[in-house]
Structures are given as structure tokens and as C-alpha cells.
């Protein structure tokens, strides 16, 4: 058993924080504002949607220090052990004045009411550090998770370009103090299990995946928290207790991506951002789809494994994983078992999980050169919005006929689900518009969608049929949806 420590230790801007009284549901935003009086970060939505609470969190991974924007309103303090939290108050220029990003926002009039400005500055700061020459699209992507009701974003985008032109990254505090920060975080990362609180306020930070397995057996009803992009809402919106909680986002073993000739095996804590390179290399057909999962902060926090494990019928990744024939590894103590992703979802809120199980890894086959593959997302807002309907298609056409078809939808049933009746009406038929029209009758057998504030049942049923036709048109005519970008209209 790992050595036990009863405090959370992390670096906050330029000083080390050691906390021995933390509740499982304590958020980073409340800690910053209420306990530290660092009030630059704001609470706008309390659900990771508006970006007003954006801060940077740096974490050592295999000895490398990486900073990412996160939503502090849904990031729990218990998950910050051996991390570096950077808030707007830490920014400064080389001369001690305004940081180049802040100065650009002033010069370009990028702020009006000012409420969301600190979060926007932090998002642009992360971009400025990572990408010295961003395009308009890069800037828009970095700002996907920041909502501003005043400016229309034009001035903010001009500020991002001006900050990039000003440069100065080599003189930034996160560069000049990097070695010192790394040394501090290495000292804090001592390999201990963190165990804090008791009873209704207990939480754990495992020392390793094996330690996680032990904790899970000892606390079979515990809530496993990876990115907290869903669990954070349980706390903030539903006032739901999460103790005993087990925070696992720091476990390097669960961030591994391993490639074989046939596919990838990824740890359950691989984030959307971490998987983006693999998407570009092996699943380029869904690159645009992937960039529409949340905003930048959500993609930095949210995990592919967590998106499957929580069993949501509107999760963005399950339809894609089902269409690809992916499976997951469930671990219980030292025992493991593999389950196809499509079989993992039993009913609403019910998954194929035994007491003590947790998702350890996902196995994702490559789509294959002889298969057509695509995924689509329909939502009220293009960026950073929850799907009304999500769909993924993988078909193999041989001699002009449908030899095999795997079609999966989210938002159409109580779980992510295959359209088996539609598949049956396609297989063996010519790959023609008439076959597509005939196969659409199968949707009535496959799905009985409900209506809610995101979409009516009738709209969902219509969209499901139209997405199948879109897939056909793209595979036969090369038709693609056109998204107007600033570069195209400037």
C-alpha cells in the first residue's frame, strides 16, 4: 500500500499552498475567490460554459511541464495535487507592467463590461505561449470556450493578433521561472496516496492505477472524477454530494496512447486535447467533429474514457466509438474484462459495470482504407454546445453494393445506440440514393426520440434521416459542408 499523505499541495502563482482541510466538492474558483481573495476569475455560468473563470493549470507528465486552460468553476481543489495554478493576477510584462496580451486588449478595445475579460485574457495567454503566429481560425478555436456578450469578438481577435506581433514569450514569467517551477512540482509529486476527510466529505488521490484499484475496492460506491466536466455540474447545478470521491486526472498511466498495426489503446484519462493529434493522424474524417466537442477548456479537462463511463445518451464520443467497433477495458482489483462500447450501455443511467469496476482503457480500431467513415454533430450553437443529435457512419462498399455498415446515433434514445434496422436495409443493396431513401424507413424501428429544449422529437427524427443522406452524398459526390471562416471573407 502506498504511503498516505493527508494534505493537498500545489503551487498557486508564485507560492506553495498546503491544505489539510478540503472537502471533496470544493471548487478551485471558490478557493481562489473566497479563500485567497484572487477575484479576477469570475463565476458566470458555474458549468464550464462561459469561460469567465478560466485559469491555467500546469501538470508534470513524464517530466514535462504542460499548461492548459481550465474552467476553475468545475475543477475541484482535490484534483490539483502537485499542479501549478496560474491566475490572471500572476500575469505581468517583462517591465512589471501589463502583460502583452493585456496591453493588446487595452489597445484594441477588447473589453467592454469587463466581466469576461480576465477569462478571455487567460485563454489568449495560453494561445500566445503555445502558438506565436496564430491564424484567425487558431484564435477562434482558442476562444470557443469564452462567451462575450459585448464585443462581438472582432476587437478581441485583433488583440490576439496584436499580442502575437508583440512577441516576448521568451521573457514571460512561465518561461523565466520554468526550471524553478518544475523543481517545486517534482518535490510535491512524492508518490503518496492522498486521503482526506472522512464520512460524507472523504476523497482520495491515488498514488498509481494499482492504488486506484485498491481504493475502488475499499470504497465501491466512490465517485471517480477525471475531467469533472460532468461531475462539476452535479455539484454546482444539482447540489449533489460526490464523496467519497477519487480524483484520477494526475495518473500518467491513464494518459498513455499506444499504437499497433490495427488501432490505438488509450488510457481512460486521455483528454480530448491529448487525443487530437491521433485524430488528425488516424481519424482525419472527424477532425472538425472533434473540434466541436466543448470549448478549449472542456477539451483540456474532459476525457474520452469519462465521456463513455458516464453513460450519457448525448455524449459526443460514444457514437464515433461504436461506429469504429471500439471496446473498453473494465478493471476490478487485479481483474480485467473487455466489453464492446456498444454493449456497455444498457439503459438510461445504467451501464455494464459491476461493483468495484472502473474504466481503465479504450481500444479503438483504425477505420480501414476500404471503409467510408464520417461523424456529424447537430447543435443549437455551432461551437461549445451539447449535441441535439450526433451520428457516426462506417460503411464498406464492394462492387457498388453495401457490404457492411455500422451506424450509431446519440440523442435519439436513452443510450447511444446503433441503427440496426437501417443497417439491415442497407446491407446487400446498391449504394444509391434510392437505397438511402428506402433505408430511412428503418429509423422508426430503431429510435423513438423524445423532445426537449434542445430539439423536438420530430426534428431529431428528421435530422437522423438527413445525416444518413449527407453521408451518402459525401461518399458518392464529394459534397462537403462549407463553414465560412474569417480568412475566407476578410
N, C-alpha and C positions, 0 to 999 in steps of 0.2 A: 504493500500500500504506500502511496506517495506521502511525503511529508505534508502536514496540514498547516496552512497559514490562515489567520483569522483577521485579515485586513486586505483592502483593495489599495494597490499602489499604482499611481500613474503620474505622468508629467503633464502639468497644466501650464501652458505657455512656457514660462522660464523657471518654474519651481515644481518640486516633487510634492505630491499630495498622498497622504497615508490615512485611509479612512477605516475605522474599526466599527462604525455604526452606519450601515447602509441596508435599506430594505430592498427586496427583490424588485419591486416596481418603481424604484426611484429613477427618474429620467435625468439624463445629462443636462437638459435645458433647465429643469427646476434646480438642479445643483448649481449651475452657473449663475442663474438669476437670483435665487433665494438665499443660497449659502455663500456664494463668492462675490455677489453684487457685480457680476460681469453682465451687464444688462444690454449689451449691444445685440446679442442674439434674441430674437423676438418669438413669441408664440402667436402664430396666425391661425393655423388650422388644427394643430395637435394631432395630425395624422400623416405627416410626411409628404404633404401635397403642395404646400405653398413655398417652401424654401426659406422663409424668413428666419428660421432657426439654424441655418447652415453653418457648420464649423468644419474644420479639418481634423481628421484623426489619422495619426501615423502609427504604423504597426511594423515590427520587425518580422520578416518572413524569410527564413533561411539566411539570416544575417543581413538582409537588405531592408532598408527603411523606405516604406512607401506611404505617401499621404493621399487621402481621398476625402472628398466632401461627403458629409453625412447629415442626416436630419437629427439634430440633437433632441427634438421633441419625442422621438420614438427610440432613441438609443439609450439603453439602460446603463447606469453607472457600474453595475456589477460586471459588465462586459468590457470594461476599459483597463483591466489589469495589464500593466506593462505597455501601455499605449502612450502616445503623445497627443494631447488635445490642444488644438490651436484655435483661438477665438479672434474675432475682429480686433480686440484690444491689443493683440500681440503684433499687429502689422505696423510697420514703420519704414520710412525711407532710409537710404544709406546715411543721410544727414540728420536723421532723427525726426524729420518732418513727415508729411504724408507719404504713404506708400505710392509707387507709380500707378497702381490700379485705382487707389482712392483719388489721386490727383487727376487722373483721366476722367473719372466720374464727375468731379467738380468742373473741370474744363469743358466737358461735353454736355453739361447739364443733364446728367444721367439719373438725377434723383428729383422727385417732386415732394410727395408727402414724407418720404424718408423711412417709412416703417419697414419696407422690404429691403432697403438699400444694404444694410450690413450682410444679409444673406447673399445678395447678388454680388457684392464685393468679394465674399469668400469663394463663391463659385468661379468668378473671373480670376481670382488669385490662383486657384488650383489650375485653371487653364493656362494662365500666364507662366506658371512654373513648369508645366508639363509640355507646353506647345508654344514656343517663342514666335511662331509665324502662323497663327490660326487663320483659317478661311472663315467666311461668313457662316458656312454650314457647321464648322467646328464650334463657333461661338454660339450658334443657335442650339446645338446639341448640349453644350455646357450649361445653357440656361433653361433647358427643358424643365428642370425641377424648381424653377423660381418664377413665381407668378407676381406680376406687377400690374396694378390696375390704373396707373397714372401715365406712364411714359410712352406706351406703345412700343417700347424696346429699341426704337431707332437710335436714340441717344445712348443707350446702354451698349449697343453694338458698336457705335462709333467710339465709345470709351474703351471697349475691349481692343479695338484696332489701334487706338492711340497708345494704350499701355504696352501693347506688343511692340510698337515702334520705339517707345522709350527704352525698352530693354531693362537691363540692370539685374537680371536673375542671379548673376554670379556674386552680387553684393547683398542678396537677400539674407535675412536672418536665418531662414531654414537651411541655407547653404553654408553660411559662415559658422553656424553653431552645430552643423550636422554631426561631426565626429563626437562632440560632447553629448549630444542627444542620444546617439547610438550607444555610447558607453553607458549612459544612465539607464536606458531601456534594457540593455543586456544585463545590467546588475539587478534590475527589478524582475526580470524574467528568470526566476530561480528554480523553476521546475516543481513548485509546490502545488498541491491542491488547495484552492481557496474554499473555505467553508465558513459561512457567516449566518448569523441569526439562528433562530430556532422556531419550530412550530410553523405558524402561518407566515412567517417572514424569512424563511430559510432559503438560501441559494448556494450554489456551488459553481466553481470554475475548475474544471478537471485539469489534471496535470498532463493527461495524454488520452488517446482514444480508449486504451485499455482501462484507464481510470474512469472515463465516461461510462464504459460498460458496467463497471463495478457500482458507480453511483446510481445508475439506472436500475440495477437490481435491488439496491438498498432502498431506492425511492421510486417504485414503479409507477406512481401517479405524477411524477415530476413533469414539468413543462420544459421541453428542450427549446432553447432560444438561440437561433443562429443570427439572421439579419435583423429580426424584430420588426420587419416591415408589416407583418400581420399582427404579431403579438403586441406590438406597441399600441395598436388600436384597441385591443382587448382592454388594455389598462386605461387609455385616455378617453375612449368613447363609451365603453361598456362597464367601466369601473370593475372589471373582472380581476380577481386575485390570480396571480401566476405562481405563487410559492407552493411547494418548493420548485425553484427554477434552476436550470442548468445551462449556463452560458458557454457556448462552444465555438464562437467565431474565431477564437485565437488558435485553434488546434491546426497546426501546419499540416498534419497528416490528412486532414479532411479538405485541404485546399489543393491536393495533388491532381494533375491531369496527366494520364498515361495513355500513350497511343500504341495501338497494334495495327496489323495489316487490315483488320476488318472494322475497327471502330475505336472509340475512346472510353476509358473508365475514369470517372471524375468523382472526387470526394464530395460528400454531401454539403460541405460548406463552400464549394466553388461559387463565387458570386457571378452575377450576370456580366459584370465588367471583366472579371478574370476569364470568363469563357468567350468573350468577344473575339479574341484572336483565333480561337478554334472555329468559331462560326465563320469568320472571314476565310479561313483556310479550307475547311472541310464542308461547311454548310452555307455557302455563299448565297444560296437561294433564299435564305431567311435573314440576311443581314439587315434589311430595312425593318423587318418584323422585330428583330432583336432590339433595335434602337428605339422601338416604341414601347418597350417594357418599362413602365415608370419613367422617372427622370434620372438624371445622372446620379443624384444622391441615393435613390432607391436601387439603381443598378449596382452601386458600390456596396450597398448593405445587403440587399436581397440575395438569396441563394437558390440555385436550381433545385437542390435537394429539398429545401424548405417549401418551395412552391409546389412540389409533389406531395410532401409529407402532410401539409395542412389540408389536403383533400378538397380545396375549393373548386366548385364547378366552373368558375370563371378564371382560374389560373391560366396564365399565358403559355406556360411551357408544357403542360400535360398533353394537349392535342398534338403538338410537334413531336414529343417523345413517343406517343402512341403510334403516330404515323411512321416513325422511324423504326418501330419494333424494339424500343428500349426496355430495359429491365432494371430493377433496383435490388441492392443487397440490404437485407434487414439483419441486424445483429442483436443477439440476446445473450449477454455474458460472453462466452467464448464461441457460441454457436452462430452460424450464419446460414441464411437461406435466400434464394434468389426468386423474385416474383416479377413477371411481366408488368410493366407500368399499367397496361390496360386492365389487368386483373386486380390491381391494388385498390381500385376504387369500387366499393361495394354498394354504398348508398350515401345519401347526403349526410356528411359528418361521420361516416363510417368507412374505415379502411381495413385492409387485411393486415392487421397488426396485433400481435399477442402481447400480453403484459410483459413489460421489460424490453420490448423491441425498440430499436431506433434505426432510422435510415442511415446507412454508412456510406454507400456509394451508388452511382448510377452507371450503367453500361449502355452506350449509345452507338449503334452500328452506323457506318457511313451509308448514305442513301444509295450508292451504286451508280455507275455510269449509265447503265441501261434502264434506269428508272427516271421518271419525271417527278420532281418534288417541289412543293411550294407551301407557304403558310400565309394566312391573311388575318388581319385584325380589324374589326369594325368597332368604333367607339364614338361617343359624342364629340370628344375633343381629340384631335389627332395625336398630340403629344401628352404623355404623362396622364393617361386616363385608363380606367378599368374597361375591359372588353364588354361590349354588348354581345358580340359573337366572335369567337376565334375558331379558325379552321385550318387543318393541315391535310395535304393530299400527297400520296405517293403511289404512282401507278407505273406499270410496265406494259408497254405496247409492243406487241410482236406480230408481224405480218398484218399490220393495220388493225389488229384487234386488241382488246384489253385482256392481257394475260393474267395480271394480278393487280389488285387495288386495295389500298389501305386508306381509309378516310376517317378523320376524327374531328370532333367539334367540342368546343367549350361554350357554356352559356345556353345550351339547348336542352339540358336535362339536369337532374340532381347531381350528376357527376360528369366529369369529362368522359366522352363516350364515342365509340366507333359507330359509323353509319353502315351497319352490316347489311341492311336491306338494300340500300343504294349500291353498295359494293356488289352484291349478288346480281343486281340488274345491269351492272356494267361488264362484269367478267364474261369473256367469251363473245362479246358484241363488238361490232366495228366502232372505232374511235371517231364518232361523227356527232354532229350537232343533234341529230335525231335521237341517237342513243342517249345523249345527255338529257334531252327533253323527256324521254321515256323513263329514265332512271330517277328523275326527280319525284316520281310518284312514291318512291321508297321512303322519302323523308317522313311521310305521315306514319309509317310503321316504326321508324327509328326514334322519332322525337315527338314529345308533346310539350313544347316550351311554355314557360309562364311569362306573364307580363309584369314589369316593374318599372321603376322610374328611369332605368337605363334604356329600356326598349319594350315595346308591346310584344305579345306572343306572335301576332301576325307579322310584325316587322322582322322578328328573329327567323320565322319560318321562310319568309321571302328572301332574306339575306343569305340563309343557308343554301337555298337553291341557286341564287345568283353567283355565289362564290364558286360553286361547282362549275358553272358555265364560264366564269372568269378563268378558272384553272384550265379548262378545255381550250379556250381562245388563246391563252398564253402559250400552251404547249403546241398548238397547231398553226397559229398565225404570228407568233412572236409579239402579240399585243401586250403592252405593259401599261400600267397606270402611270401617269405623269404627275409628279409633285413639283410645283413651282418653287424654286429656290431663289434666294436673293441674287445669286450670281447670274441667274437667267433673266432677271428683269431689271437689273441695275443699269 
